[in-house]
Amino acid sequence: MRRRKPTLPVSHCHCVAIPRRLDTSKFVKLRARRGTPGRMVLRMNSEVVLVRHARSVPSKPDGPSEFQRPLTAEGNLQAHGLVRELSARIPTTVVSSPYLRAVQTVRPLALALGLTVGVEHELREWDSGITPHPGYAQDYAESWASPTTARSGAESLQDLTVRAVAVLTLLADDHHDQVVVVGSHGTFVARALVGFGVPGIDWAFCTAMPMPAIFRVRFAEDQVTVTGAGL
C-alpha cells in the first residue's frame, strides 16, 4: 500500500465539516467514572486542538518504556517551535496524555501561557499489545484492516476510537467557549478522526502523519468540524 504524504502545511489545511450526531454512551460512562455524572450538553461551542507529539526517541525492546520515551533534541526544538502557532488560538487549558513525549511537546506552550499541563489517562496512546520488534508495522497494518480485533489483554482500534471520541467530547463539554490544547499520539489522533467521521483515515494516513502534527476539532451545536494536515 502506498503512503499518502500530507501535501499541505498545518496552517493551510482544508476544512471537513461532518454533520454527525455524537454517540454519548461512552461519554456518560467516562463522566461517571470521574465522579461528575450527568449528560452532555450538545449545544457546546468549543475547540479542541489535537497535537501529535514531536519527534521522540524510537521504541526499543530494551527501553525506555512507552510511558518514559522522551523527545529527541530535534523534538524539543519542534515543541518550542509550536508555541507561536498554538498560542495564537488563545487556549485556556493544556492537557496531555501521561506519556512523557506528549507532555514534553505541550509543556513549552503551557509555560509560555502561565498554565500547567493537566494529565488525562484517557488521552494515552493505543493499548495495542504490540511489543517493539522489526515487523511491528505489519502488525499495525493488520489491525487497521481489522479494527474490531484486539490482542489478548489489549484494546482494539475500534475501542480506541470510542475512547478518543468520548474523552475529547468530554473536554469540549467541560470547556464551553474555550480552546483546549491536547498533547497526544498518532494512532489516538487518527482514530479520533475516524470517530468524528473524517473520510480517508487509514493506516497509510497514520504512517504519513508528521511529528508533530496539529488538528483542530471544532464543536458547535452537535456538529464537528475538523481541519489538519492531509485532510
Phi and psi in degrees as a GROMACS rama.xvg file:
@    title "Ramachandran Plot"
@    xaxis  label "Phi"
@    yaxis  label "Psi"
@TYPE xy
-76.9492  142.347  ARG-2
-81.5439  139.653  ARG-3
-96.9752  118.068  ARG-4
-84.1001  132.533  LYS-5
-59.0492  130.277  PRO-6
-102.275  -4.67725  THR-7
-118.759  135.894  LEU-8
-64.8544  159.23  PRO-9
-56.6101  -36.2309  VAL-10
-80.2138  -1.16583  SER-11
-133.802  54.6674  HIS-12
-100.661  155.899  CYS-13
-71.8527  156.668  HIS-14
-104.424  133.257  CYS-15
-117.706  118.387  VAL-16
-98.7605  129.259  ALA-17
-116.108  108.33  ILE-18
-81.0426  75.7284  PRO-19
-122.906  131.869  ARG-20
-75.142  130.191  ARG-21
-79.9828  134.861  LEU-22
-79.3689  116.052  ASP-23
-97.963  -0.0518446  THR-24
-63.4145  -47.8859  SER-25
-65.8055  -36.8071  LYS-26
-57.0078  -47.9948  PHE-27
-62.8377  -41.5539  VAL-28
-64.5739  -40.9523  LYS-29
-65.1771  -43.3109  LEU-30
-63.6368  -38.6143  ARG-31
-63.7666  -40.5401  ALA-32
-64.3486  -29.6778  ARG-33
-84.4302  0.961754  ARG-34
80.176  17.578  GLY-35
-126.981  65.0873  THR-36
-61.8109  153.5  PRO-37
149.532  163.807  GLY-38
-88.77  164.642  ARG-39
-80.4542  138.535  MET-40
-87.0956  103.73  VAL-41
-67.3325  -20.8812  LEU-42
-87.5415  52.1318  ARG-43
-83.7172  161.88  MET-44
-143.598  85.7679  ASN-45
-141.217  164.454  SER-46
-131.928  129.843  GLU-47
-112.075  122.364  VAL-48
-101.346  108.562  VAL-49
-85.1102  127.801  LEU-50
-120.553  111.795  VAL-51
-70.5016  138.658  ARG-52
-58.3607  158.013  HIS-53
-74.2559  -178.809  ALA-54
-58.3379  128.365  ARG-55
-122.033  166.511  SER-56
-63.1733  133.064  VAL-57
-62.0513  153.202  PRO-58
-73.0137  133.144  SER-59
-134.636  150.251  LYS-60
-57.8207  -31.2401  PRO-61
-95.2342  15.8919  ASP-62
95.6814  178.257  GLY-63
-67.271  167.101  PRO-64
-67.7459  166.131  SER-65
-57.5037  -36.6945  GLU-66
-71.1379  -25.8755  PHE-67
-110.498  0.744006  GLN-68
-63.5652  121.116  ARG-69
-92.1429  175.427  PRO-70
-72.9433  152.547  LEU-71
-77.5262  175.515  THR-72
-59.3483  -41.1963  ALA-73
-62.0653  -42.3578  GLU-74
-61.742  -39.0222  GLY-75
-64.2893  -38.82  ASN-76
-64.7603  -41.2163  LEU-77
-60.9058  -41.5786  GLN-78
-61.2816  -42.964  ALA-79
-67.4656  -31.3948  HIS-80
-70.6887  -16.1851  GLY-81
-80.8533  -16.3206  LEU-82
-58.7713  -45.8091  VAL-83
-62.9199  -47.2998  ARG-84
-65.016  -43.7966  GLU-85
-72.5153  -37.2433  LEU-86
-68.4609  -21.7563  SER-87
-64.6526  -21.6185  ALA-88
-79.0476  -8.39822  ARG-89
55.6828  58.8148  ILE-90
-69.9832  147.732  PRO-91
-104.208  -13.9565  THR-92
-142.553  138.732  THR-93
-124.464  122.534  VAL-94
-135.327  153.784  VAL-95
-144.3  157.635  SER-96
-55.1194  153.155  SER-97
-73.4631  -9.50703  PRO-98
-68.3837  137.535  TYR-99
-56.0436  -43.4046  LEU-100
-64.1446  -31.9415  ARG-101
-73.4112  -43.2339  ALA-102
-61.2064  -44.9513  VAL-103
-63.4121  -28.2639  GLN-104
-70.1639  -38.1196  THR-105
-99.6277  -6.84214  VAL-106
-62.4365  -42.599  ARG-107
-57.968  -37.1639  PRO-108
-63.8968  -47.8149  LEU-109
-59.1893  -43.1714  ALA-110
-63.3026  -41.0562  LEU-111
-64.63  -30.1346  ALA-112
-95.9931  -1.82261  LEU-113
72.6607  28.0712  GLY-114
-111.021  165.421  LEU-115
-103.715  157.224  THR-116
-90.2118  111.979  VAL-117
-76.4583  148.45  GLY-118
-113.406  129.072  VAL-119
-126.755  115.229  GLU-120
-59.9384  -32.1512  HIS-121
-68.6801  -11.9732  GLU-122
-88.6199  2.88897  LEU-123
-63.2191  165.108  ARG-124
-69.4424  166.855  GLU-125
-52.8718  128.691  TRP-126
-81.2323  78.3725  ASP-127
-79.0859  -29.0507  SER-128
77.4646  7.43361  GLY-129
-95.5691  121.992  ILE-130
-90.8593  154.699  THR-131
-60.6726  124.753  PRO-132
-162.743  162.133  HIS-133
-56.5399  -29.8979  PRO-134
-99.552  22.7142  GLY-135
-61.5914  -33.4244  TYR-136
-61.9554  -36.5286  ALA-137
-65.7199  -37.3701  GLN-138
-62.3673  -42.4588  ASP-139
-64.0036  -44.4556  TYR-140
-60.3035  -40.8959  ALA-141
-65.6092  -36.9998  GLU-142
-66.6979  -39.2584  SER-143
-65.9437  -31.8417  TRP-144
-74.1358  -21.7246  ALA-145
-135.968  71.496  SER-146
-67.8572  -13.7395  PRO-147
-90.6647  -4.72475  THR-148
-88.7196  132.561  THR-149
-122.297  145.092  ALA-150
-75.3058  162.387  ARG-151
-56.9143  124.738  SER-152
75.0227  6.93404  GLY-153
-115.952  -169.604  ALA-154
-114.914  134.987  GLU-155
-76.4172  163.932  SER-156
-64.7551  -32.1355  LEU-157
-67.0603  -38.9546  GLN-158
-58.4696  -43.2753  ASP-159
-63.1731  -40.6199  LEU-160
-57.8046  -47.8145  THR-161
-62.8223  -44.186  VAL-162
-61.3951  -45.0987  ARG-163
-63.5258  -47.1641  ALA-164
-62.2979  -40.4178  VAL-165
-64.2619  -48.9432  ALA-166
-70.7609  -36.2873  VAL-167
-69.4772  -37.7918  LEU-168
-66.1112  -38.1312  THR-169
-62.0019  -44.3108  LEU-170
-61.1304  -43.1324  LEU-171
-63.3347  -41.0288  ALA-172
-68.0025  -31.0983  ASP-173
-80.309  -11.9259  ASP-174
-132.52  64.1796  HIS-175
-60.5704  137.8  HIS-176
58.5056  30.2448  ASP-177
-133.027  169.184  GLN-178
-115.119  127.466  VAL-179
-115.069  127.129  VAL-180
-98.0289  129.716  VAL-181
-119.341  124.147  VAL-182
-93.3434  123.058  GLY-183
-150.624  -145.707  SER-184
-136.083  162.636  HIS-185
-61.4069  -48.9863  GLY-186
-69.2443  -38.2408  THR-187
-58.5641  -48.8435  PHE-188
-62.1219  -45.9755  VAL-189
-60.8532  -43.3273  ALA-190
-72.5303  -28.7489  ARG-191
-62.6764  -42.0888  ALA-192
-63.0631  -40.1474  LEU-193
-58.5328  -46.7967  VAL-194
-63.9989  -30.8339  GLY-195
-86.5934  3.80042  PHE-196
90.1671  13.6916  GLY-197
-72.2099  126.156  VAL-198
-76.969  156.613  PRO-199
79.549  14.6462  GLY-200
-91.1931  113.04  ILE-201
-143.131  -170.944  ASP-202
-62.7616  -37.6739  TRP-203
-63.1319  -41.8937  ALA-204
-61.7481  -43.6279  PHE-205
-62.6972  -44.9241  CYS-206
-70.5749  -25.7971  THR-207
-85.7901  -10.7781  ALA-208
-62.8942  126.529  MET-209
-72.3792  162.593  PRO-210
-117.401  116.446  MET-211
-80.3609  171.167  PRO-212
-142.686  148.507  ALA-213
-123.819  133.615  ILE-214
-132.616  129.985  PHE-215
-99.5669  125.028  ARG-216
-114.243  111.026  VAL-217
-103.293  119.969  ARG-218
-99.1444  121.721  PHE-219
-141.831  121.469  ALA-220
57.4121  -128.627  GLU-221
-110.454  26.9115  ASP-222
-107.715  152.459  GLN-223
-126.845  131.089  VAL-224
-119.353  130.376  THR-225
-122.365  134.361  VAL-226
-128.536  149.033  THR-227
170.584  175.25  GLY-228
-62.311  129.544  ALA-229
84.1673  0.785246  GLY-230
